[in-house]
C-alpha cells in the first residue's frame, strides 16, 4: 500500500496497480462513494445549544441524550426519516412523557431549534479529507440526505463558507425533500448514482443508520455501516485499498484547485 497521505490515480487502481513492494494488487470494482449526511459527513455541535436548553428549563444535555434514543424523534430527524416540523411535534411529546415541563415550549419552538442544530453542524474533518482525496484521484462522490441545512444558521461568515464549500465537493447531491420522495426509497439511491455518473454495483454507500443501508443493498451498492465519520473512512480505505486519512498535507497545495481552507473543521470525530 502507498505511504499514508499519498493519493494514487483511480485509473491505476482500475487496472491493478503495482505498488512499492512490486506486488500487483487485484483491482477493486469501485468508482465512487456516496455518503449519508448526519453521523458521517457532519455532526451536531450539541454544546452550542445548551444555553437554549437552560433558557427553556430543559435539563442540559437533553437534546444530545435524545439523539441516542433508537426510534426517538431526534434520531428520526437526524436519520432523515422525518422533517423538523413533524419531528418537533414528536419531540415535544417525548419531552412531556419524560416529565419535562413543556408548558412554555411549543412544537414550533422545537422545530426552529432543530433547524438551528442542523444549520450549525460541524463538518467531520476525516470525511472532508477523504472526499478531497477521492475527487483528486478521479473517483466520484455523492451525498444523499433529506435536506442540506448546513451553514444556514451559522452567525460566523467563515463557518458558513466552509459548510457551503463542503457541499460543492460532491459530484452529486440528492435531497429527498426536493425530490418529494421518502429518504429510504430505493429510487433516490439509484438517482444519486446516476447523477454522479455511477452504476450501483461500482458504488460504496456509507451511513450511520442501519435502515439507510437496506435500499442501497437492494439496488446493488456495497454498503458500509459506520459508528462515526472516521470509522466510515477506515472501512472505505479497506474496501478500496486506498489511503484517505492523511490528505491534510496536500490540502494547502491544492487549495486553489479543490477547496478553500476550513479552519473550523476538526480532524477527528468528537
VOROMI-521228 format. One record per residue (C-alpha): residue in three letters; x, y, z. Coordinates in steps of 0.5 Angstrom, whole numbers. Last residue first. Layout:
N
type  u  v  w
ala  X  Y  Z
...
END
This chain:
270
type  u  v  w
unk  -32  29  37
unk  -30  26  30
unk  -23  27  28
unk  -19  33  24
unk  -23  38  26
unk  -26  43  21
unk  -27  50  24
unk  -21  53  20
unk  -24  50  13
unk  -19  53  8
unk  -22  54  1
unk  -22  47  -4
unk  -20  44  -10
unk  -16  48  -15
unk  -14  54  -11
unk  -13  49  -4
unk  -9  44  -8
unk  -2  45  -4
unk  -6  47  2
unk  -10  41  2
unk  -3  37  1
unk  -1  36  8
unk  -8  35  10
unk  -9  28  6
unk  -8  24  12
unk  -14  20  12
unk  -15  17  5
unk  -11  12  4
unk  -13  7  -2
unk  -14  -1  -1
unk  -21  1  -4
unk  -25  -4  1
unk  -20  -2  7
unk  -20  5  6
unk  -27  5  5
unk  -28  2  12
unk  -23  7  15
unk  -27  13  12
unk  -33  10  16
unk  -30  10  22
unk  -27  17  22
unk  -34  19  20
unk  -37  16  26
unk  -40  9  28
unk  -40  7  21
unk  -45  2  17
unk  -41  1  10
unk  -45  -2  4
unk  -44  -4  -3
unk  -49  -2  -8
unk  -53  -7  -11
unk  -60  -4  -12
unk  -63  -7  -5
unk  -56  -6  -2
unk  -57  1  -2
unk  -65  1  0
unk  -62  -3  6
unk  -57  1  8
unk  -61  7  11
unk  -64  2  16
unk  -57  1  19
unk  -56  9  20
unk  -49  11  21
unk  -48  11  13
unk  -43  10  7
unk  -45  7  0
unk  -40  5  -4
unk  -41  5  -12
unk  -39  0  -17
unk  -45  -4  -17
unk  -50  2  -16
unk  -47  5  -23
unk  -44  11  -23
unk  -44  18  -26
unk  -45  22  -20
unk  -52  24  -22
unk  -54  17  -24
unk  -51  14  -17
unk  -56  20  -14
unk  -62  17  -17
unk  -61  10  -16
unk  -60  12  -9
unk  -67  16  -9
unk  -71  11  -13
unk  -69  6  -7
unk  -74  10  -3
unk  -71  11  4
unk  -71  18  4
unk  -78  19  3
unk  -79  22  -4
unk  -81  29  -6
unk  -75  30  -10
unk  -73  37  -6
unk  -75  33  0
unk  -71  27  -1
unk  -64  31  -2
unk  -60  29  -8
unk  -53  31  -8
unk  -48  30  -14
unk  -41  31  -16
unk  -39  33  -8
unk  -34  38  -6
unk  -39  44  -7
unk  -43  42  -1
unk  -36  42  3
unk  -36  49  1
unk  -42  51  4
unk  -40  49  10
unk  -33  52  10
unk  -37  59  8
unk  -42  59  13
unk  -36  58  18
unk  -32  64  16
unk  -38  68  16
unk  -40  67  23
unk  -47  67  25
unk  -48  60  23
unk  -56  58  22
unk  -56  57  14
unk  -49  54  14
unk  -51  46  14
unk  -58  46  13
unk  -58  41  7
unk  -64  37  6
unk  -67  29  7
unk  -60  27  5
unk  -56  23  0
unk  -49  26  -2
unk  -44  24  -8
unk  -37  23  -9
unk  -34  20  -16
unk  -27  18  -16
unk  -21  21  -20
unk  -16  21  -15
unk  -17  28  -13
unk  -24  27  -12
unk  -23  21  -7
unk  -17  25  -4
unk  -22  31  -3
unk  -28  27  0
unk  -23  23  5
unk  -20  30  7
unk  -28  32  9
unk  -29  25  12
unk  -24  26  17
unk  -25  33  18
unk  -33  32  20
unk  -36  38  18
unk  -40  41  25
unk  -47  43  25
unk  -49  50  26
unk  -55  49  21
unk  -58  43  23
unk  -58  45  31
unk  -61  51  28
unk  -66  47  25
unk  -67  43  31
unk  -68  50  35
unk  -74  52  30
unk  -78  46  30
unk  -77  46  38
unk  -80  52  38
unk  -86  50  33
unk  -87  44  38
unk  -89  50  43
unk  -85  51  50
unk  -87  55  56
unk  -92  49  59
unk  -86  44  57
unk  -84  42  64
unk  -80  35  63
unk  -84  29  66
unk  -81  24  61
unk  -87  24  57
unk  -87  31  56
unk  -80  31  53
unk  -83  26  48
unk  -89  30  46
unk  -85  36  45
unk  -80  31  41
unk  -86  29  36
unk  -88  36  35
unk  -81  38  33
unk  -80  32  29
unk  -86  33  25
unk  -84  40  23
unk  -76  38  23
unk  -77  33  18
unk  -78  26  19
unk  -74  20  17
unk  -68  24  15
unk  -63  20  20
unk  -62  26  24
unk  -70  27  25
unk  -71  20  26
unk  -66  20  32
unk  -69  27  35
unk  -76  24  35
unk  -74  17  38
unk  -73  11  34
unk  -67  9  38
unk  -65  14  43
unk  -58  17  42
unk  -60  24  40
unk  -65  24  46
unk  -58  25  50
unk  -56  30  46
unk  -62  34  46
unk  -63  33  54
unk  -55  35  55
unk  -57  41  60
unk  -64  40  63
unk  -70  44  59
unk  -72  50  63
unk  -73  54  56
unk  -67  58  58
unk  -62  53  60
unk  -64  49  54
unk  -62  55  50
unk  -56  56  53
unk  -54  48  52
unk  -55  49  44
unk  -48  51  43
unk  -45  44  46
unk  -49  40  42
unk  -45  41  36
unk  -49  37  31
unk  -44  32  27
unk  -43  32  19
unk  -40  28  14
unk  -42  21  17
unk  -46  22  23
unk  -51  26  20
unk  -50  26  12
unk  -50  20  8
unk  -45  19  4
unk  -44  16  -3
unk  -37  13  -6
unk  -34  12  -13
unk  -31  8  -18
unk  -31  1  -14
unk  -29  -5  -17
unk  -23  -7  -14
unk  -17  -9  -18
unk  -12  -14  -15
unk  -6  -12  -12
unk  1  -13  -16
unk  6  -14  -12
unk  13  -10  -13
unk  13  -8  -6
unk  13  0  -8
unk  6  -1  -11
unk  4  -4  -18
unk  -4  -2  -19
unk  -9  -7  -22
unk  -13  -4  -28
unk  -18  0  -24
unk  -13  2  -19
unk  -8  5  -24
unk  -14  9  -27
unk  -16  12  -20
unk  -10  15  -19
unk  -6  15  -13
unk  -6  19  -7
unk  -1  20  -2
unk  -3  21  6
unk  0  15  8
unk  5  11  4
unk  3  7  -1
unk  0  0  0
END
